[in-house]
């Protein structure tokens, strides 16, 4: 007894330490870092060469090798030293420049890792003296190597599926069908789920280095990259996950396949499950943004409810098809799972509504990629609920069938018991065999759509939130308090690089009177793109002023104007009409505050 208590106590201490390590530094920010300013400013023309380049973001970022590169007009690097945080501020990336820079246009490309573990990149230009006829390519480096990104995505999908099966299978045996037969039925799938989660986590640890640095697969075994991974919050989360999985393996190997766990093992398992959920919540969208503690707790509950529901469905399907004829799945076990699934849906609904509000921020954000994926996920969940309603009907029929004709829900063979003499009036009701077949079909439909929900969930955790995509409306640029920066997402419906993206509008000084307007169009991959036409108008509806046309002119790389006159302070509606072809265009709007 004392040894068992010491084991549980030690495990609780380990989990507490891991939780503190994972949650340290979780500060308010928006998911995916967004560039808010630079010194020198984009497209500026300087009289003298600057000593350093500094870019500023809306949240803390992690710097990697070559996270800030500067190229001269002849495409030669002109940096002097490694990138660093300017003045110790975590939301900056700065690098010193070599001396003796000549006149011409210089290209700055940056690549950093957001606080929510996603890599982002971009590029801009500035000139010394006057713009040059030749310049380096201004396209930003790819945020992630395509092969590394694809494998990392697959690893995340497998990890989510493994976690759902691991938790769902265990829950089904412990809470729905607590028997040695159930333990034998799910034992091998449980081991497969454990190995899937373990191996995928190891792969993610190896890929994290090249994912952050932008290198190819060869960087996965680089000692320096592995050390950097071990020191980052995403890396700590993955390593903690591996440690917890090892503890799970020790607990499972300490008992036979058909042996059910005792109370101490159940308590340890509950702590381990919470710890595994924390390794996701502490390293993704929930760990940054508003209301971080509430968001982390909500994310953990959402993940656990999803695992109980989806993994439990898989366990139910296994039991329906693999339970032996001599000890079949009893209908009461199906009814228990139905009640647990209903509770899981309630938790998913509450936490899902909260996370949707937190991730979107406004109705307009439904037009972002995050919003569209979220809508698809909601529809998929509704389809599962429809299938679940049929499962509940089949379960109710099995439970309320006369005892003489009730047949256990099993995959075994044999004929059902004949109806009794008093049941002729029920001859139009489906027989037990038909009820079992109907239940299997409806559960199978739930599992199939559940796989789609898991995929969409994984996509959401790797997608910039709608709130982040619409961030910085009327936000002052760091280092330039009289500059307003606004991002306006757009989508023309055309499946091309420029068919959807963002318009970044800079308004200087952002006050009453004459303002300089600069607008840059970014495509679907985050790189600047050229379009045939961009129109920008400003309207102050409550004062019945406008629309005032900014009269933008294509300046080869950006659209600009210095003739916009805003006569009244207030919250103006800024409408951008983006035309990407002769027939494809869209008008989108965003509010911007104009000071006195």
TINU-281753 format. One line per field, with one value per residue (C-alpha): residue number from 0; residue in three letters; y, z, x. Coordinates in pm, whole numbers, plus 50000, padded with zeros to 5 digits. Each point is the difference from the previous one (the first is absolute). Layout:
# residues N
seq: c(NUM  ...)
type: c(ALA  ...)
yy: c(Y  ...)
zz: c(Z  ...)
xx: c(X  ...)
This chain:
# residues 596
seq: c(0  1  2  3  4  5  6  7  8  9  10  11  12  13  14  15  16  17  18  19  20  21  22  23  24  25  26  27  28  29  30  31  32  33  34  35  36  37  38  39  40  41  42  43  44  45  46  47  48  49  50  51  52  53  54  55  56  57  58  59  60  61  62  63  64  65  66  67  68  69  70  71  72  73  74  75  76  77  78  79  80  81  82  83  84  85  86  87  88  89  90  91  92  93  94  95  96  97  98  99  100  101  102  103  104  105  106  107  108  109  110  111  112  113  114  115  116  117  118  119  120  121  122  123  124  125  126  127  128  129  130  131  132  133  134  135  136  137  138  139  140  141  142  143  144  145  146  147  148  149  150  151  152  153  154  155  156  157  158  159  160  161  162  163  164  165  166  167  168  169  170  171  172  173  174  175  176  177  178  179  180  181  182  183  184  185  186  187  188  189  190  191  192  193  194  195  196  197  198  199  200  201  202  203  204  205  206  207  208  209  210  211  212  213  214  215  216  217  218  219  220  221  222  223  224  225  226  227  228  229  230  231  232  233  234  235  236  237  238  239  240  241  242  243  244  245  246  247  248  249  250  251  252  253  254  255  256  257  258  259  260  261  262  263  264  265  266  267  268  269  270  271  272  273  274  275  276  277  278  279  280  281  282  283  284  285  286  287  288  289  290  291  292  293  294  295  296  297  298  299  300  301  302  303  304  305  306  307  308  309  310  311  312  313  314  315  316  317  318  319  320  321  322  323  324  325  326  327  328  329  330  331  332  333  334  335  336  337  338  339  340  341  342  343  344  345  346  347  348  349  350  351  352  353  354  355  356  357  358  359  360  361  362  363  364  365  366  367  368  369  370  371  372  373  374  375  376  377  378  379  380  381  382  383  384  385  386  387  388  389  390  391  392  393  394  395  396  397  398  399  400  401  402  403  404  405  406  407  408  409  410  411  412  413  414  415  416  417  418  419  420  421  422  423  424  425  426  427  428  429  430  431  432  433  434  435  436  437  438  439  440  441  442  443  444  445  446  447  448  449  450  451  452  453  454  455  456  457  458  459  460  461  462  463  464  465  466  467  468  469  470  471  472  473  474  475  476  477  478  479  480  481  482  483  484  485  486  487  488  489  490  491  492  493  494  495  496  497  498  499  500  501  502  503  504  505  506  507  508  509  510  511  512  513  514  515  516  517  518  519  520  521  522  523  524  525  526  527  528  529  530  531  532  533  534  535  536  537  538  539  540  541  542  543  544  545  546  547  548  549  550  551  552  553  554  555  556  557  558  559  560  561  562  563  564  565  566  567  568  569  570  571  572  573  574  575  576  577  578  579  580  581  582  583  584  585  586  587  588  589  590  591  592  593  594  595)
type: c(UNK  UNK  UNK  UNK  UNK  UNK  UNK  UNK  UNK  UNK  UNK  UNK  UNK  UNK  UNK  UNK  UNK  UNK  UNK  UNK  UNK  UNK  UNK  UNK  UNK  UNK  UNK  UNK  UNK  UNK  UNK  UNK  UNK  UNK  UNK  UNK  UNK  UNK  UNK  UNK  UNK  UNK  UNK  UNK  UNK  UNK  UNK  UNK  UNK  UNK  UNK  UNK  UNK  UNK  UNK  UNK  UNK  UNK  UNK  UNK  UNK  UNK  UNK  UNK  UNK  UNK  UNK  UNK  UNK  UNK  UNK  UNK  UNK  UNK  UNK  UNK  UNK  UNK  UNK  UNK  UNK  UNK  UNK  UNK  UNK  UNK  UNK  UNK  UNK  UNK  UNK  UNK  UNK  UNK  UNK  UNK  UNK  UNK  UNK  UNK  UNK  UNK  UNK  UNK  UNK  UNK  UNK  UNK  UNK  UNK  UNK  UNK  UNK  UNK  UNK  UNK  UNK  UNK  UNK  UNK  UNK  UNK  UNK  UNK  UNK  UNK  UNK  UNK  UNK  UNK  UNK  UNK  UNK  UNK  UNK  UNK  UNK  UNK  UNK  UNK  UNK  UNK  UNK  UNK  UNK  UNK  UNK  UNK  UNK  UNK  UNK  UNK  UNK  UNK  UNK  UNK  UNK  UNK  UNK  UNK  UNK  UNK  UNK  UNK  UNK  UNK  UNK  UNK  UNK  UNK  UNK  UNK  UNK  UNK  UNK  UNK  UNK  UNK  UNK  UNK  UNK  UNK  UNK  UNK  UNK  UNK  UNK  UNK  UNK  UNK  UNK  UNK  UNK  UNK  UNK  UNK  UNK  UNK  UNK  UNK  UNK  UNK  UNK  UNK  UNK  UNK  UNK  UNK  UNK  UNK  UNK  UNK  UNK  UNK  UNK  UNK  UNK  UNK  UNK  UNK  UNK  UNK  UNK  UNK  UNK  UNK  UNK  UNK  UNK  UNK  UNK  UNK  UNK  UNK  UNK  UNK  UNK  UNK  UNK  UNK  UNK  UNK  UNK  UNK  UNK  UNK  UNK  UNK  UNK  UNK  UNK  UNK  UNK  UNK  UNK  UNK  UNK  UNK  UNK  UNK  UNK  UNK  UNK  UNK  UNK  UNK  UNK  UNK  UNK  UNK  UNK  UNK  UNK  UNK  UNK  UNK  UNK  UNK  UNK  UNK  UNK  UNK  UNK  UNK  UNK  UNK  UNK  UNK  UNK  UNK  UNK  UNK  UNK  UNK  UNK  UNK  UNK  UNK  UNK  UNK  UNK  UNK  UNK  UNK  UNK  UNK  UNK  UNK  UNK  UNK  UNK  UNK  UNK  UNK  UNK  UNK  UNK  UNK  UNK  UNK  UNK  UNK  UNK  UNK  UNK  UNK  UNK  UNK  UNK  UNK  UNK  UNK  UNK  UNK  UNK  UNK  UNK  UNK  UNK  UNK  UNK  UNK  UNK  UNK  UNK  UNK  UNK  UNK  UNK  UNK  UNK  UNK  UNK  UNK  UNK  UNK  UNK  UNK  UNK  UNK  UNK  UNK  UNK  UNK  UNK  UNK  UNK  UNK  UNK  UNK  UNK  UNK  UNK  UNK  UNK  UNK  UNK  UNK  UNK  UNK  UNK  UNK  UNK  UNK  UNK  UNK  UNK  UNK  UNK  UNK  UNK  UNK  UNK  UNK  UNK  UNK  UNK  UNK  UNK  UNK  UNK  UNK  UNK  UNK  UNK  UNK  UNK  UNK  UNK  UNK  UNK  UNK  UNK  UNK  UNK  UNK  UNK  UNK  UNK  UNK  UNK  UNK  UNK  UNK  UNK  UNK  UNK  UNK  UNK  UNK  UNK  UNK  UNK  UNK  UNK  UNK  UNK  UNK  UNK  UNK  UNK  UNK  UNK  UNK  UNK  UNK  UNK  UNK  UNK  UNK  UNK  UNK  UNK  UNK  UNK  UNK  UNK  UNK  UNK  UNK  UNK  UNK  UNK  UNK  UNK  UNK  UNK  UNK  UNK  UNK  UNK  UNK  UNK  UNK  UNK  UNK  UNK  UNK  UNK  UNK  UNK  UNK  UNK  UNK  UNK  UNK  UNK  UNK  UNK  UNK  UNK  UNK  UNK  UNK  UNK  UNK  UNK  UNK  UNK  UNK  UNK  UNK  UNK  UNK  UNK  UNK  UNK  UNK  UNK  UNK  UNK  UNK  UNK  UNK  UNK  UNK  UNK  UNK  UNK  UNK  UNK  UNK  UNK  UNK  UNK  UNK  UNK  UNK  UNK  UNK  UNK  UNK  UNK  UNK  UNK  UNK  UNK  UNK  UNK  UNK  UNK  UNK  UNK  UNK  UNK  UNK  UNK  UNK  UNK  UNK  UNK  UNK  UNK  UNK  UNK  UNK  UNK  UNK  UNK  UNK  UNK  UNK  UNK  UNK  UNK  UNK  UNK  UNK  UNK  UNK  UNK  UNK  UNK  UNK  UNK  UNK  UNK  UNK  UNK  UNK  UNK  UNK  UNK  UNK  UNK  UNK  UNK  UNK  UNK  UNK  UNK  UNK  UNK  UNK  UNK  UNK)
yy: c(50000  50247  49920  50064  50332  50106  49907  50209  50288  49995  49994  50302  50191  49916  50116  50321  50079  49927  50222  50288  49960  49983  50294  50237  50302  49959  50368  50179  50018  49920  49662  50026  50298  50297  50261  50338  50214  50025  50239  50106  49999  49802  50182  50292  50193  50093  50271  49796  49629  49862  49817  49720  49859  49938  49842  50000  49755  49999  49718  49840  49799  49745  50076  49739  50005  50251  50119  50346  50032  50315  49993  50286  50088  49734  49729  49984  49970  50312  49898  50007  49748  49784  50115  50095  50155  50378  50137  49662  50038  49660  50135  50138  49860  50211  49959  50235  50104  50008  50341  50172  49927  50162  50165  49782  49780  49739  49697  49883  49648  49875  49667  49942  49751  50128  49945  49737  49800  50087  50137  50320  50195  50309  50255  50371  50253  50338  50224  50208  50321  49904  49679  49797  49851  49655  49842  49661  49789  50122  49672  49874  49667  49710  49981  49622  49762  49831  49645  50079  50177  49706  49743  50220  50027  49622  49955  50231  49814  49664  50143  50128  49666  49807  50211  49964  49622  49970  50190  49876  49630  50027  50192  49744  49710  50186  50179  49811  49632  49919  49639  49784  49936  50372  50037  49721  50149  50343  49889  49979  50319  50176  49899  50115  50338  50031  49924  50238  50284  49917  49965  50308  50203  49884  50102  50340  50051  49924  50222  50291  50128  50024  50120  50299  50070  49942  49736  49672  49653  49977  50244  49760  49827  50310  50020  50377  49978  49733  50218  50294  49781  49880  50361  50119  49977  49776  49777  49980  49907  49717  49868  50011  49803  49731  49978  49961  49730  49806  50008  49877  49711  49905  49994  49791  49747  49948  49813  49731  50086  49888  50145  50311  50288  50082  50335  50114  49915  50185  50309  49983  49955  50307  50211  49868  50081  50358  50027  49875  50252  50277  49925  50111  50294  50151  50018  50107  50270  49979  50099  50344  50264  50127  49820  49747  49804  49961  49915  49729  49841  50021  49851  49707  49930  50026  49760  49748  50010  49947  49703  49843  50037  49913  49740  49851  49966  49805  49776  49944  49908  49752  49843  49972  49806  49816  49904  49618  49821  49841  50339  50261  50377  50061  50266  50174  50075  50173  50203  50106  50119  50187  50197  50069  50110  50239  50154  50030  50180  50246  50072  50033  50245  50229  49997  50016  50314  50165  49901  50114  50341  50020  49889  50213  50320  50125  49875  50134  49747  49719  50111  49901  49655  49927  50098  49786  49692  50056  50005  49672  49847  50113  49841  49677  49990  50052  49702  49788  50107  49898  49657  49981  50056  49684  49812  50106  49874  49659  49984  50084  49725  49746  50108  49988  49681  49719  49798  49681  50152  50228  49887  50140  50242  49783  49902  49633  49764  49811  50069  50230  49867  49963  50251  49897  49945  50335  50198  49956  50363  50096  49808  50321  50105  49918  49685  49992  49910  50297  50223  49893  50060  50344  50089  49889  50207  50315  49965  49938  50321  50189  49866  50090  50358  50011  49946  50307  50200  49896  50114  50336  50042  49947  50248  50260  49973  50071  50288  50367  50095  50238  50241  50005  50038  50306  50137  50348  50193  50359  49889  50226  49863  49942  50273  50213  50114  50210  49710  49786  49648  49796  49650  49926  49632  49943  49701  50031  49629  49959  49712  50182  50152  50345  49871  50033  50162  50329  50369  50176  50371  50255  50338  50280  50190  49849  50335  50271  50165  49878  49639  49787  49660  49693  49664  49665  49695  49663  49676  49668  49899  50327  50146  50335  49965  50232  50065  50206  50235  50100  50267  50137  50222  50147  50068  50152  49889  50170  50337  49918  50062  49806  49780  50175  49830  49966  50006  49729  49975  49684  50071  49666  49786  50205  50235  50355  50341  50326  50189  49847  50264  49881  50298  49856  49780  49678  49636  49985  49706  49918  49800  49827  49882  49736  49901  49705  49949  50147  49834  49906  50261  50043  50292  49958  50247  50073  50283  50234  50268  50347  50227  50376)
zz: c(50000  50095  49681  49792  50174  49950  49632  49953  50199  49794  49680  50114  50074  49654  49830  50205  49905  49634  50009  50147  49733  49719  50115  50079  49778  49876  49953  49817  49626  49676  49837  49721  50024  49778  49891  50146  49901  49885  50024  49725  49885  49696  49669  50179  49843  50248  49963  50185  50056  50321  50257  50056  49887  50252  49940  50262  50048  50197  50226  50124  49737  50002  49784  49788  49794  49715  50140  49859  49673  49807  49634  49800  49643  49869  50219  50243  50379  50196  50362  50271  50275  50108  50048  50354  50191  49998  50351  50141  49869  49902  49723  49794  49760  49932  49819  49948  49649  49851  49950  49667  49849  49660  49846  49871  50105  50272  50068  50354  50050  50341  50143  50365  50207  50165  50364  49893  49835  49635  49767  49804  49747  49783  49812  49918  49843  50085  49810  50083  49803  49727  49873  49768  49663  50124  50327  50168  49981  50265  50037  50360  50077  50047  50361  50001  49762  49801  50080  50367  50017  49840  50232  50303  49905  49964  50338  50161  49839  50125  50348  50030  49882  50237  50298  49916  49974  50312  50219  49832  50019  50367  50084  49828  50202  50332  49976  49751  49986  50300  49934  49917  49655  49926  50111  49763  49711  50024  50118  49658  49861  50321  49937  49638  50120  50252  49738  49751  50254  50118  49655  49863  50299  49944  49634  50103  50235  49718  49752  50241  49938  49620  50035  50202  49794  49654  49919  49823  50149  50054  50290  50207  50150  50039  50368  50005  49867  50257  50282  49875  49985  50356  50116  49824  50139  49714  50048  50376  49938  49764  50237  50291  49785  49944  50373  50078  49734  50155  50335  49823  49852  50345  50148  49713  50003  50374  49948  49775  49698  50169  50343  50090  50181  50366  50158  50025  49637  49901  50190  49833  49662  50055  50081  49693  49775  50130  49945  49642  49925  50148  49754  49721  50173  50128  49658  49755  49957  50360  50138  49836  49959  50246  50321  49980  50324  49905  49641  50108  50230  49727  49742  50229  50068  49630  49909  50269  49909  49635  50092  50221  49730  49688  50162  50180  49667  49864  50309  49960  49636  50094  50265  49760  49750  50216  50322  50025  49978  50344  50171  49774  50043  50219  49893  50336  49910  49683  50205  50241  49713  49857  50324  50018  49637  50072  50285  49774  49739  50266  50101  49635  49940  50292  49943  49623  50021  50225  49779  49689  50154  50110  49663  49785  50191  49754  49745  49722  50099  49858  49661  50108  49948  50370  49982  49695  50150  50322  49806  49830  50339  50141  49707  50045  50370  49911  49762  50282  50232  49738  49973  50380  50024  49795  50225  50306  49838  49925  50354  50151  49795  50119  50362  49989  49799  50188  50195  49812  49662  50114  49852  50132  49765  49867  49680  50076  49791  50077  49983  50223  50246  49850  50108  50275  49950  50148  49757  49679  50023  49967  49678  49802  50214  49870  50152  50218  49708  49800  50305  50039  49632  50021  50307  49828  49692  50196  50221  49692  49847  50320  49992  49633  50048  50330  49808  49793  50319  50133  49675  50012  50367  49912  49714  50233  50251  49721  49842  50086  50206  49857  50285  49909  49629  50078  50265  50015  49861  50072  50197  50033  49854  50260  49978  49786  50228  49722  49758  49986  49859  49895  49850  49784  49898  49657  49795  49640  49973  49733  50075  49922  50201  49987  50019  50378  50256  50191  49924  50243  50019  50164  50086  50106  50225  50053  50112  49869  49688  49722  50025  49808  49906  49911  49924  49935  49875  50137  49830  50142  50092  50179  49729  49825  49672  49716  49904  49720  50225  50364  50110  50353  50132  50344  50141  50331  50001  50320  49861  49644  49865  49706  49835  49947  49739  50092  49627  50036  49739  49920  50116  49888  50313  50193  49943  50129  50032  50179  49918  50244  50226  50298  50141  50320  50281  50067  49901  49621  49781  49759  49693  49776  49653  49885  49632  49909  49639  49745  50164  50352  50274  50352  50233  50369  50286  50336  50250  50081  50268  49894  50276  50034)
xx: c(50000  50279  50193  49689  49938  50361  49972  49687  50152  50316  49797  49798  50320  50138  49680  49995  50360  49929  49692  50202  50268  49746  49792  50284  50010  49643  49923  49719  50057  49824  50049  50259  50234  49916  50255  49900  50295  50358  50292  50066  49640  49892  50064  50166  50291  50276  50261  50264  50061  49843  50213  49749  49666  49722  49660  49724  49714  49676  50120  50320  50184  50279  50303  50172  50317  49968  49668  50085  50191  50089  50112  50152  49892  50239  49842  50295  49946  50099  49926  50267  49926  49711  49638  49898  49713  50040  50034  49902  49644  49864  49779  50290  50259  50308  50332  50296  50101  50347  50163  50047  49658  49954  49698  49719  49709  50054  49782  49916  49861  49892  49893  49898  49802  49679  49921  49745  50284  49919  50268  49926  50206  49994  50212  50018  50239  50151  50241  50308  50040  49758  49839  50222  49913  50106  49900  49997  49685  49757  49810  50014  50163  49757  49891  50049  50173  49717  50112  50054  49663  49818  50160  49942  49633  49970  50166  49746  49708  50132  50062  49642  49860  50226  49895  49630  50028  50215  49754  49682  50091  50097  49683  49777  50144  49999  49666  49782  50091  50216  50092  50298  49850  49990  50362  50105  49801  50167  50347  50166  49836  50108  50362  49973  49869  50284  50264  49837  50008  50352  50159  49823  50123  50358  49968  49864  50295  50246  49813  49956  50354  49976  49639  50120  50312  49851  50264  49938  49967  50376  49973  49793  50304  50214  50113  49959  49647  49911  50137  49796  49690  50056  50015  49683  49648  49874  50302  49943  49638  50100  50267  49753  49755  50263  50070  49632  49961  50287  49817  49684  50198  50136  49649  49862  50285  49961  49671  49859  49785  49678  50085  49801  50176  49946  49924  50362  50062  49683  50115  50341  49835  49783  50305  50180  49705  49991  50374  49974  49724  50216  50281  49767  49833  50325  50166  49729  49732  49876  50342  49989  49735  49743  49897  50284  49922  49633  50094  50246  49742  49734  50236  50082  49632  49920  50280  49904  49630  50091  50221  49732  49735  50199  50224  49702  49818  50295  49992  49626  50047  50274  49778  49707  50209  50257  49821  49989  49667  50043  50046  49841  49966  49694  49749  50042  50365  49883  49752  50275  50217  49704  49964  50376  50002  49712  50199  50305  49792  49882  50363  50101  49716  50087  50376  49954  49786  50259  50293  49813  49938  50363  50135  49768  49935  49737  49748  50222  50269  49786  50138  50352  50149  49955  49634  49930  50168  49805  49672  50090  50078  49664  49815  50197  49909  49633  50021  50146  49719  49746  50162  50017  49624  49949  50244  49801  49677  50152  50141  49660  49834  50257  49955  49621  49968  49817  50254  49913  50088  50284  50331  50330  50175  50278  50167  49940  49792  49683  49630  49806  49749  49651  49733  49766  49632  49911  50212  49803  49894  50368  50053  50047  50297  50353  50143  50314  50227  49872  50042  50362  50070  49840  50208  50321  49926  49918  50310  50215  49862  50087  50357  50051  49882  50190  50324  49914  49938  50342  50162  49821  50095  50365  49973  49845  50284  50248  49805  50032  49695  49744  50066  50371  49922  49792  50233  50145  49708  50100  50305  50299  50321  50271  50261  49770  49712  49847  49965  49684  50023  49695  49973  49695  49950  49844  49885  49883  49920  50268  50237  50325  50284  49841  49641  49997  50225  50029  50032  50234  49911  50229  49849  50238  49954  49652  49857  49772  50141  50222  50117  50247  49854  50206  49838  50168  49812  50112  49895  49888  50358  50072  50224  49936  49809  49916  49638  49844  49803  49962  49753  49972  49718  49924  49651  49888  49636  49882  50113  49886  50350  50133  50079  50335  50219  50368  50092  50264  50275  50196  50357  50149  49982  49746  49707  50039  49839  50080  49679  49749  49845  49796  49807  49847  50131  49812  49970  50001  49901  50277  49889  50251  49900  50249  49996  50221  49884  49763  49700  50111  49978  49867  49930  50085  49992  50161  49971  50287  50019  50109  50129  49982)
